[in-house]
Amino acid sequence: MTPPQSPVLEFPAMLHGSIGAIRRQVSVEGRKWAREYLKTGGFSHPQRMLEVPPGELLVMHSAAEFEVMGRSSWRIHMFADVFMHLNDGVPEEEYPRAREAFESFSLSSPWGALYHAVSPPPLRSAERMARRFAALLRFWDVLQGPRYAYRVPDTHHTLDGLMEYIYRETLEAWCPGGPASVREHLALAVERMARATREDCKEAVLRMIPCVMRANADLKHREELNDPEFLRERLDALRPDDFEDISGAYRYAVNGALYAWDRALGRH
């Protein structure tokens, strides 16, 4: 059941506190969700919620922890631990369905939509990323209030700045020369990603690869990795799940594929 939207931003209380306290609370909630799924096939929203005041700092990545180390803070990146406890609590053969159901449940809340947009778990397909971005856009206004700490030291992003920092190249790959507004660019990308063909996805990935190449000077076989024909062959040779994971042109998924191809070239 989707909770009604409120002008007041509230996040689960389990994500606020010290690292140790959050780890314990997330463990309790994750195990509770696993039991609930096995019993009912669904998930309930956390009972204990806390208001997130305007200007509050949300730590979105462990690399930003140094700013709040030792303090009671919002640590949104630690929501990832929930998936470990779901995995432990649900039979292996049932876990893929449980994971799908849990993502759908999470995307109905501002905290779940924010987490899945900032730290998208595999698979990062065009279709899945479109759903995640669309969920974030539904809560865009209420998520304008906090500040966001990500990887860059001493940088407190607005929501627009955070999405631009993480997804600037992805949005350009899907919508070259798109709107100046991050929100509008994201909305246009959602439209294109949601109805993308395999060929559309390949073209977006090919537009993303030069950006990733520029950021990774240690890739050794640069001539091959800059060759569109070689890259098309590699994309066509990917297993379905591997192609799905890269098809959203998410920077870190593309990065992983490039390093895998670079290592394979080294072995030959």
C-alpha positions as CSV (number, residue, x, y, z in Angstrom):
1,M,0.0,0.0,0.0
2,T,1.4,3.4,-1.0
3,P,1.4,5.9,1.9
4,P,-0.2,9.3,1.2
5,Q,2.3,12.0,0.1
6,S,2.9,14.7,2.7
7,P,4.5,18.1,2.5
8,V,6.6,17.1,5.5
9,L,9.5,14.8,4.6
10,E,9.8,11.7,6.8
11,F,12.4,8.9,6.7
12,P,12.5,5.7,8.7
13,A,13.9,6.3,12.2
14,M,16.3,3.3,11.7
15,L,18.4,5.4,9.3
16,H,19.2,8.0,11.9
17,G,21.8,7.6,14.6
18,S,25.4,6.3,15.0
19,I,26.8,3.7,12.6
20,G,26.4,0.9,15.1
21,A,22.8,1.9,16.1
22,I,21.7,2.1,12.5
23,R,23.3,-1.2,11.7
24,R,21.4,-2.8,14.5
25,Q,18.1,-1.2,13.6
26,V,18.4,-2.0,9.9
27,S,19.1,-5.6,10.9
28,V,16.0,-5.8,13.0
29,E,13.8,-4.2,10.3
30,G,15.4,-6.3,7.5
31,R,14.7,-9.6,9.3
32,K,11.2,-8.4,10.1
33,W,10.5,-7.6,6.4
34,A,11.8,-11.1,5.5
35,R,9.4,-12.7,7.9
36,E,6.6,-10.6,6.7
37,Y,7.3,-11.4,3.0
38,L,7.3,-15.2,3.8
39,K,4.0,-14.8,5.6
40,T,2.1,-12.3,3.4
41,G,4.1,-11.9,0.2
42,G,4.3,-8.1,0.9
43,F,5.9,-5.5,3.1
44,S,4.6,-2.8,5.5
45,H,6.1,0.6,5.8
46,P,8.2,1.2,8.9
47,Q,6.2,2.3,12.0
48,R,8.8,4.6,13.4
49,M,9.4,7.6,11.2
50,L,11.3,10.9,11.8
51,E,10.8,14.2,10.2
52,V,13.8,15.4,8.1
53,P,13.9,19.2,8.7
54,P,14.9,21.5,5.8
55,G,18.6,21.8,5.4
56,E,19.3,18.5,7.2
57,L,22.4,16.6,5.9
58,L,21.7,13.2,4.4
59,V,24.8,11.0,4.0
60,M,24.3,9.2,0.7
61,H,27.6,7.4,0.3
62,S,30.1,5.8,2.7
63,A,32.8,8.0,1.2
64,A,31.1,11.0,2.8
65,E,31.1,9.5,6.3
66,F,34.2,11.5,7.4
67,E,32.0,14.6,7.7
68,V,29.7,13.1,10.4
69,M,31.9,10.4,11.9
70,G,31.1,9.8,15.5
71,R,27.9,11.9,15.3
72,S,24.3,10.9,15.2
73,S,23.3,11.5,11.6
74,W,21.1,10.4,8.7
75,R,23.0,7.6,6.9
76,I,20.9,6.7,3.9
77,H,23.6,4.5,2.3
78,M,23.2,2.0,5.1
79,F,19.8,1.1,3.8
80,A,21.8,-1.3,1.6
81,D,22.1,-3.7,4.6
82,V,18.4,-4.4,4.4
83,F,19.1,-6.5,1.3
84,M,21.6,-8.7,3.1
85,H,19.0,-9.5,5.7
86,L,16.3,-10.2,3.1
87,N,18.7,-12.5,1.4
88,D,19.4,-14.3,4.6
89,G,15.8,-14.6,5.6
90,V,14.2,-15.7,2.3
91,P,14.9,-19.1,0.6
92,E,17.3,-18.8,-2.2
93,E,14.8,-19.8,-4.9
94,E,12.4,-17.1,-3.7
95,Y,14.8,-14.3,-3.3
96,P,14.6,-12.9,-6.9
97,R,10.8,-12.4,-6.5
98,A,11.3,-11.0,-3.0
99,R,13.8,-8.5,-4.3
100,E,11.5,-7.4,-7.1
101,A,8.6,-7.0,-4.6
102,F,10.8,-5.1,-2.2
103,E,12.0,-2.7,-4.8
104,S,8.4,-2.0,-5.9
105,F,7.4,-1.4,-2.3
106,S,10.4,0.9,-1.7
107,L,9.7,3.0,-4.8
108,S,6.4,4.0,-3.3
109,S,8.2,6.2,-0.6
110,P,10.5,9.2,-0.9
111,W,13.3,7.4,1.0
112,G,13.1,4.2,-1.1
113,A,12.9,6.2,-4.4
114,L,15.9,8.3,-3.3
115,Y,18.0,5.3,-2.3
116,H,17.3,3.4,-5.5
117,A,18.1,6.4,-7.7
118,V,21.4,7.2,-5.9
119,S,22.6,3.6,-5.3
120,P,20.8,1.5,-7.9
121,P,21.4,-2.2,-7.3
122,P,21.7,-4.6,-10.3
123,L,20.3,-4.9,-12.7
124,R,20.6,-1.3,-14.0
125,S,18.7,-1.8,-17.2
126,A,17.1,1.0,-19.1
127,E,13.6,-0.2,-18.0
128,R,14.5,-0.5,-14.3
129,M,16.3,2.8,-14.2
130,A,13.4,4.5,-15.9
131,R,11.1,3.2,-13.1
132,R,13.6,4.4,-10.4
133,F,13.9,7.8,-12.0
134,A,10.1,8.1,-12.4
135,A,9.7,7.3,-8.7
136,L,12.2,10.0,-7.7
137,L,10.4,12.5,-9.9
138,R,7.2,11.8,-8.0
139,F,8.8,12.9,-4.8
140,W,11.1,15.6,-6.3
141,D,9.4,18.6,-4.5
142,V,9.5,17.1,-1.0
143,L,13.1,15.9,-1.5
144,Q,14.3,19.5,-2.2
145,G,14.6,20.3,1.5
146,P,17.7,18.3,2.7
147,R,21.3,18.7,1.7
148,Y,23.1,15.6,0.3
149,A,26.6,14.4,1.1
150,Y,28.0,12.1,-1.6
151,R,31.5,11.3,-2.7
152,V,33.0,14.8,-3.2
153,P,34.6,16.1,0.1
154,D,32.9,19.2,1.6
155,T,30.2,19.2,-1.1
156,H,26.6,19.4,0.1
157,H,24.5,18.9,-3.0
158,T,21.0,20.0,-3.6
159,L,18.8,17.3,-5.1
160,D,19.4,18.8,-8.5
161,G,23.1,19.0,-7.9
162,L,23.3,15.4,-6.7
163,M,21.4,14.0,-9.7
164,E,23.6,16.1,-12.0
165,Y,26.8,14.9,-10.4
166,I,25.8,11.2,-10.6
167,Y,23.9,11.1,-13.9
168,R,25.1,14.0,-16.0
169,E,26.7,11.7,-18.6
170,T,23.8,9.2,-18.4
171,L,21.3,11.9,-19.2
172,E,23.4,13.2,-22.1
173,A,23.8,9.6,-23.4
174,W,20.0,9.2,-23.5
175,C,19.1,12.8,-24.4
176,P,22.0,14.6,-26.1
177,G,21.7,18.4,-25.7
178,G,18.6,17.9,-23.5
179,P,16.9,20.5,-21.2
180,A,19.1,22.6,-18.9
181,S,16.9,21.7,-16.0
182,V,18.0,18.5,-14.3
183,R,14.4,17.6,-13.5
184,E,13.2,18.1,-17.1
185,H,16.3,16.3,-18.5
186,L,15.5,13.4,-16.1
187,A,11.8,13.3,-17.2
188,L,12.8,13.2,-20.9
189,A,15.3,10.4,-20.2
190,V,12.5,8.4,-18.4
191,E,10.3,8.6,-21.5
192,R,13.1,7.4,-23.8
193,M,14.5,4.7,-21.5
194,A,11.0,3.3,-20.7
195,R,10.4,2.5,-24.4
196,A,14.0,1.9,-25.5
197,T,14.8,-1.0,-27.9
198,R,18.0,-3.0,-27.6
199,E,19.5,-0.8,-30.4
200,D,18.5,2.4,-28.5
201,C,20.3,1.0,-25.4
202,K,23.4,0.1,-27.4
203,E,23.6,3.7,-28.8
204,A,23.2,5.2,-25.3
205,V,26.0,3.0,-24.0
206,L,28.3,3.9,-26.9
207,R,27.7,7.6,-26.2
208,M,28.6,6.9,-22.5
209,I,31.8,5.0,-23.1
210,P,34.0,7.9,-24.1
211,C,33.1,9.7,-20.9
212,V,34.1,6.6,-18.9
213,M,37.3,6.2,-20.9
214,R,38.4,9.8,-20.1
215,A,37.9,9.2,-16.4
216,N,40.0,6.0,-16.4
217,A,43.5,6.6,-17.5
218,D,44.7,3.1,-16.4
219,L,42.7,1.3,-19.1
220,K,45.4,-0.3,-21.2
221,H,43.9,-1.2,-24.5
222,R,42.5,2.2,-25.4
223,E,42.6,1.8,-29.2
224,E,40.3,-1.2,-29.1
225,L,38.1,0.4,-26.4
226,N,37.6,3.5,-28.6
227,D,36.7,1.4,-31.6
228,P,32.9,1.5,-32.2
229,E,33.0,-1.7,-34.2
230,F,34.9,-3.6,-31.5
231,L,32.5,-2.2,-28.8
232,R,29.4,-3.2,-30.8
233,E,30.8,-6.8,-31.1
234,R,31.4,-6.9,-27.3
235,L,27.9,-5.6,-26.6
236,D,26.3,-8.1,-28.9
237,A,28.3,-10.9,-27.2
238,L,27.1,-10.1,-23.7
239,R,24.8,-12.6,-21.9
240,P,21.2,-11.3,-21.5
241,D,21.6,-10.3,-17.8
242,D,25.0,-8.6,-18.5
243,F,23.5,-6.6,-21.3
244,E,20.5,-5.7,-19.2
245,D,22.8,-4.4,-16.4
246,I,24.7,-2.1,-18.8
247,S,21.7,-1.1,-21.0
248,G,20.7,1.9,-18.8
249,A,24.1,3.5,-19.5
250,Y,24.7,3.9,-15.8
251,R,28.3,5.1,-15.4
252,Y,29.5,2.4,-12.9
253,A,27.9,-0.5,-14.8
254,V,29.6,0.7,-18.1
255,N,32.8,1.2,-16.1
256,G,32.7,-2.5,-15.0
257,A,32.2,-3.8,-18.5
258,L,35.1,-1.7,-19.9
259,Y,37.5,-3.1,-17.3
260,A,36.3,-6.6,-18.0
261,W,37.0,-6.1,-21.7
262,D,40.3,-4.5,-21.0
263,R,41.4,-7.6,-18.9
264,A,40.2,-10.0,-21.6
265,L,42.2,-8.1,-24.2
266,G,45.3,-8.4,-21.9
267,R,44.9,-12.2,-21.7
268,H,44.9,-12.4,-25.5
